[in-house]
Amino acid sequence: MATLDASSNYKTASQVVAWVAAEVRKQPEAVQAQVGHFVVDGGMGANRAFEEEVAKEFPKMHVSICVTHTVDLFFEDVLEDKSSRCMAGAADVNDVYDFSWAKVVYDRVDGITKFFTSHEKLTYFAREECRLAFIRKSRTRFGINFLQGHRLIQLSEGLKRVVVSPSWTNWVQHVKKADVRASAGDIRSRILDDNFWEELKTLDATLLPVYKFLRLSDSEGYSLARVYDDWKRVDDELKAAPTNTFLTEDRRSDLHCHWIRRLSYFHKPQHTVAYLLNPALKTEAADDYNKEKTGVVPPHILANAAALEKHNWIQSDITKFKAKEFSDNDAYANVFVTELQNYFATPLQGRADVAAQSIAKHEVTCIAWWSEYGLKWPALKKAALALLTGGASTGSAERNWKSHSVILSKFRQRLSTGKLHQLVYTYHNKRLLRLPRSHLKVVEQQLRKDEIIDADDIKEHIVDDLDIENEALDELLGDVVPLFDEE
């Protein structure tokens, strides 16, 4: 895995594509032929401009929007009331959802967090009562608004004890600034307000499935083949969220409709094809799940021409994907369609079926399945490997960029650019190899137990240049890493 970071420079879509093209052309021809999928993040206008430039330079290249950033934008839309910014692609630009009711709650969460963390004595009181730390807002952490609220719920009982304790009263009396004393009174009233906690818990329970999806999509090994299943699962849970006097049916409907709108913003034809090329969907358990729980059409039904006609969006996406992937070979495009129908109609047997069932358990990847069992369908195999090797999120790339801060520290700052890139490449890919093959399965088990905040997750986003990371790096690379560049 290699990435190119140009975040510190002012850039246009054409400049970024030119840089990427230069990096791709440095690779052997065999490697260049396998580069078939870009995953990008950013605003809608930036993504469209980038896609246009990529089409000029790489006509067969597919461009996808990062699913993790898309879900993170949903959180910002709702909890910061910014839903109007994704209306550029909507049919009616006047149909903007009002999420100010959710923003008010999470503004209070942020206010409580900032007040405690900006006063060392109060942070100490809270730590003694709760044995947990506040989560501070960070612009680079996904779903940070939701995480702040979720952690505050965990701290709620301890905070209530803090604000009625003699220590709190004594601290307020010795505060010299009148505005701080006034803020302390507001914070105390807010913490003792049962309605505030009920509203926060309602929103937390409603949005928890969305955050679980975000966490899964940001895990190593997550591919496009899983996106629609997980998106649909969240869709069902949002529709079924219980209502009350705070979360009315209209507000729940707004949340659900905006979730669908974000999916429309994210959707590309290659996502449909990647979903259909997931071998796990051909197992009996997957068929039952799709029919009964999600309403998604099981792939074997698509072998029927009448069924294809009923689902025009699937047929349309297949046609668009075929036109881009095989634009210079109409004969091979027809082979692709024929193989697709044959693949839908052919039941999996023997080791291929066992391996497909293992995909759902995250013991086998879709890439490994197509590499070993896709010989019957060479055109499908080529498309599957091109799509599923690219991933669905830019999270891995951003973690790779973070590796620069581990290597290029204040004690190791005279490395040449070439040597720095080699060390980052070695460090990050070695880290990927050390991850268990069931890493995604471990994350799912944590989320199933509602363990959405763990030590590793916090360390990944908060720790910057601590000695522990440099020690881990030195242990990994041994004497290969010099403190100073010999050049």
N, C-alpha and C positions, 0 to 999 in steps of 0.2 A: 504494500500500500504506500503510495506517495501522494503528497498534497502540495498545492501551491497557494500560499497566503499572500495576498496583496492588500490587506485591510488597512495598512498604514498610508497607502497612497490614494490620491484622488484618481478615479478611474471611470472609464465608460465601458459599456458592454463590449464594444469592438476591441478595446484594449485588453480586457480580460480574456476574450476568446483568442486574441492573438498570442497572449502569453501561454494559454493552455495548448494552443496548436503547436507552439514552439517546443513545449515539453513533450507532447505526444510524438512529434517528428524525431525527437532524439532517441526514441525507443526502436527496437528492431521491428521489421515489417510484420512479423508474426504477432507481436504485442499490439501494434497499431491496429491490426485487424480485429482485435478483441475488444477495443475500446468502443463501446456502443451506447453508453448511458451516462448522462450528467445529472447530478442532483444539486440543486441550487436553493438558496434561501434569499430572502429580501422582499421588497415591496412588489406589488403586482406589476407596476410599470417596468421595474428593473428586470423582472423575470421575463416579461414579454419581449423586451429589447434584447435580452441575452439569448432567448430562443431564436429570434430572427437572425442574429449574428451567427449563432451556431449552425443554423440551416444553410447559411452561405458558405461557411468553411467546411462543415461536415454534413452533407445532405442526408445521410442515413442516421445521424445521431439523434437519440431521444433525450429530451430534457424534462426532468421531473422536479417538482417543488418539494422541498424537504418536509416530510410528514410531521416531524417533531416540531419544527418551526410553525407549521400550520396550526397544530393543536395549541402551541404556546400563544399564538396570535388570538385564538379563540378565548383563552383565559384573559388576555389583555383587553379584548373587545368587551367582555362581560364585566370583569372586575375593575376596569379602568374606564368603562363606558366609551369605548372607541369603535363601536360597531360601524359607524358611518364610513370608515376608511376602506372597507372591502365592498363598498357599494358600486365601485366603478364597473364591475361586470354584471350587476344586477339589472333585471328588466325595468324595475321602477326605482329610480334613485331617491324617491321621496319616502320609500318604505324603510325607514331606519328604526331599528329597535331601540327602545329606551331601557338601558340597564343601570340607570342612576340609583335605583333601589339597592342593587348589589354593590355598587361603588361606595355608597355611604357606609355599609357594614365594613368593607375591607379598608376604607380610609380610617375607621376607628381602630381596626386591628393594627394598621401601620402606626397610628398615633400612640397606642399603648406600647408597642415594641420600641419605637424611637425614644419615648420618655424614659423607659427603664434602662435601655442600653446606653443612653447619654449621661446617666448618673451612676457612677461606680458603686455607690452604697446601695442603691436600689437593685442593681444587678446582683449584688452579693445577697441581699435579702431574698430575692426570687430564687437564686440558686440553692440557698439553704432550705427553702420550703418545698421546691419542686424537683430538685436534683436534675433539672434539664435546662438547657440554654435556649435563649431566644434565637430565632432565625432572622438575621438582618436582610434587608432587601438588597439584591444584587442584580444588576442589569444583565449579567451574563448567565444567570441561572434560570432554567426553564421552569415555568409554573410557580415563580417565587411568591406571587400574591397568595395563591392557594396554600402553599407550604407555610407561609407565615400564619395564616388563619388556622391551619390544621395543628401547628405547634402550639398556638395560643390556647386552643381547646384543651390540649394536654396539660397546659399550665394553669388552667382556669381555677381549679380548687385551691392551688397553692397561692395564686395571686389574690384570691379573696381573703385568705388568711393574712397575707402580707399587709393589705391596705387597712385592716382593722386591728393590726398589732400595735403595741406601744412603741416599737421601733420605728414604724412609719410615722406615728404622731410626733415622736421626738425629732425625727429627721425634718419634718415639715416645719416644726417650730424653729429650727435652727437655720432654715434657708433664709438668706438675706434678700434675694430678689422677689419682689411681689408677684411678678408674672409667673415665676416658677411655682410659687405657692398656689396661685390660682389654677395653674395647669394641673398641679397635684390633686386639687379638689375635683376637677373635671375627670381626671383619670380614675380617681377613686369611685366617683358616681357611676362611671361607665362600667367598671369592673363589677360593681355590685348590682348592675342592672340585669335582671334575669331575662328580659326581652331581648337584649343584645346577644346574649349567649344562645338563646333559642334560634334567633335569626341566623347567627353564624353557623350553628350546628346543622340547620336545615340546608344552607348553601353548601356546606362542606360535604354532607351526605349526598347531595344532588350531583356535585361536580367531582366526587371521588372517582367514578368510573372513567371520567375524562382524563384525570391525572394518571390513573393506572395505564391507560392507553399511551399517554405521553411517555411514561417511564419505560414501557415495553419497547416503543418505537425507537428510543434512544439507546437501547441495549445492543451490545455487539452480537451480530448474527441475525438481526431482524431484517427481513427482505420484503420486497413489494408483494410477494405472494400472499402475505398475511394481512395486508392493510385493510382490504374490504371486509373481511370477516370481523376484525376487531372494531372497525369503524361502525359496522352495522350493530355489533353488540352494544356499543356505547349508545347508539341511536335508540335501541330498544329500551335501555335503562333510563335514558332521559325522558322518553315518552311515558314510562311507568313510574316516574318519581312521584311519591305521595305529595299531595298539596295540603296547604293549611292557610291560615289567614295572612301569612307573609308570602309564601310561595303559592300564589293563586294560579288557577288554570291558565290564565292569559300569560302570566310571567313564565310558567313552565313551557307553554307553547312557543314563546319568544326564544327561549333557550334552545329548544329543539329545532326550530326553524333556522336559527342562526348557525347551529351545528351543521345542518344540511347545506346552508349557504357556503360555509367554509369547505365542505366536501366538494361542492361545485367549483370553487376556486382552485382546489387542489387537483381535481380530476384530469387525467390525460388518458388517451387510448391505451398506452402501454400498461397502465394499471389494470385495466380489464383483462388484457392478455396475460399479464403476470399472475393474476388471480386464477384464471382458467388453467394455467400451466402448473398449478400447485398439485402434485400427485396425491397429497393427503386428502384432497377433496373427492377423490375417486373411491375412497373406502366407504363401507356401509355406514359406519358411525358418522362420517362427515355428511353423507347424504341425508341421514335422518335429522341431523342437527340443522342443516340448511333448510330442509323443508318445514320442519316443525317450529324452529326457534327464530330463525333469521329471515325466512322468506326469500333468501337468495336462491337462484336457480341452480340445482346440482348439475355439474358438467355433463353427466351421461344423458340428461334430458335434452341437451342441446344437439344431440345427434339427430333428433327428429327435426326435419325441415319446418314443419308446422310450428314447433316450439320456437325455432329461431325467428320466425316471422312475428311471433307474439312479443319478442323482446328485441325491438329494433335498435335499442341503444347498444346491445352487445354486438349485433351484426355491424352497426355503424363503426364501432371502435375497432373491430377486427379489420374492416376494410381500410380505415385510416392507418392502422399499424402496418398492414400489408403494403400499402402504397409507399410508405416511408422506408420500411425495411428492405423491400425488394423493388425499389424504383427503377433499377436498371436491368431487371430480369423478370419479365412477365411470366415466363414458363416456371421459374422457381416460385413465384407468387402463387400460381395455381397449385403447385405441389404443396405449398404451405397450407392452403385451404383444405386440400384433400387429406393431408396428414392430420390436420386438426379434427376433421370429422371422424377419421379413423381412430384417433386417440380417444375421442369422447365415447365411441362405440365399443372400444376394446376393454373388457374387464381385466384388471390386474390380477396376476396369479403368481404363486410361488414366492420367491425371494423379492420380486418387485413389489408385491402386495405388502409383504412384511416390512420392507423398507419404507413404503409409503405411509404405513401406520406409525412407523418410528418418527416420521417427520413431525407429526402432531405432538409427539412427546419430546421433540427437540433433541433427539438422539441421532438423527440423520438430517442433513441439510438438503434443500431442493436441488442445489447445485450438484451435490454428490449423487443424488438419485438420477438426474438427467445425464450426468457423465457416465454412469454405469449402465443404466437401463434405457437410455434414450436412442439406442442405435436403430430401432425400428422407424423412428421419425426424425431423420437428420435435419430437416428444415425447422421443426419444432425445437430440436435440441439446440440448434444454433441460436434461435430466438430466446430460448430459456436461459442459456448461459450468458447471453448479452444483457438480458434484463436483470436477472437475479443476482449476478455478481456485483452489481453496482450499489446495492443497498437501497434503503428508503429514506435515510436520514444523513445529514451532514455532521452528525454528532461525532463519528469516528474521526473525521478530518479535523474537527475543532479540538478533540482530545490530542490529536497528533500535534497541532500547533501549540498546545499547552506544554508539550514535551520540550519545546524550545526553552521555556522558563526553568525547566529542571536542569538542562545541560548548560545553558548560557547564564550563569549566575555571577555574582560579584567576585567570586573566587576563580571563575573560569570565563573570562570575558575577552580574551585575545584570540579566540579561535577564528580561523579563516572561514569564509562562507561555505566553501566546498566541504571542509571537514565537519562543520556544524551540521550540514544537511546529511552527511553520512552517519553521524552519531545519532541524530534524531531518527533517521530511517531505521537504524539498528535497534535503538531503544524501543521505539513504538511497536515495531513488528515483533520483536522479541516478547514484548508484553502481551500482544495478541496471541502468540503461540502458547504462552503460559496460562491463558484463560482456559478453564475446562470447556469441553465441547458442549456441556449442558449449561453454559452460562445463562442463556435465555430462560432455561427451565428453572434455574435457581431464582432468577428475578421474578418469574411468574409465581413461584411458591411464596416468596416474600409478599407479593401484592395480594395473593389469595388470603393471607393472614393479616392483611391491612398493615403490614410493615412497610409503609411507603417512605419512611425516612430511616436510613440506617447509617452506620458510621462511615462506611465506604463512600456512600453517596455524598455525605457532608464533606468528607476529606477531599473528594474529587473536585469540589467547587470552591472550597475555602483555603486549603493549604496551597501556598505558593512556592516559596523557596526555603522551606524548613529543612533542617539537617536530615530528617528522616528520608526525604526524597533523594537527596544527594547520596546518602548512604546506600539506598536501594539501587541507585544508578551505578555506583562504584562496585557494588556486589555483582551487578548484572554484567558489566563490561570489564571488570577487573582492571588490569594495568593499561588497557587500551586507551583510556581517556586521559589525556595530559591536562595538567592544571593550566598551562599556558601553551599557546601555539608555538611550535618550534620555529615557524617561519617568522 
